[in-house]
Amino acid sequence: MGEYANVKYKKFKKGILKWLEKKDDIRVESGGKHHIKVCCIHNGESFTVPKRHNEIDKFIVKDFMKWLVKNEVCTKDEFDEKIK
């Protein structure tokens, strides 16, 4: 998958967020009414994902993938497999 496309929030929640909740190095929590906060336990960095939108923008998906790879949560290939 060369470029990412907009992803429906339900698909993102089922594919990525449920998978990340099972990992030990990540904490997924509500960041208020409109956001979900994904926190890395090792370094305390977090990434905010909008949840009130029906679709998540392709640029947010790409930035989220880069954040996960940078914090060594998963590889790009694992992410691409889950986002399908």
QUIHUTA-V328286 format. One record per run of one state. SS is the DSSP state (h for helix, s for strand, l for the rest). FROM is the first residue (numbers start at 1). LEN is the number of residues. If there is no record, write none. Layout:
# QUIHUTA-V328286
ss = {SS SS}
from = {FROM FROM}
len = {LEN LEN}
This chain:
# QUIHUTA-V328286
ss = {l s h l s l s l s l s l h l h l}
from = {1 7 9 22 26 31 35 41 46 51 55 57 58 71 76 84}
len = {6 2 13 4 5 4 6 5 5 4 2 1 13 5 8 1}
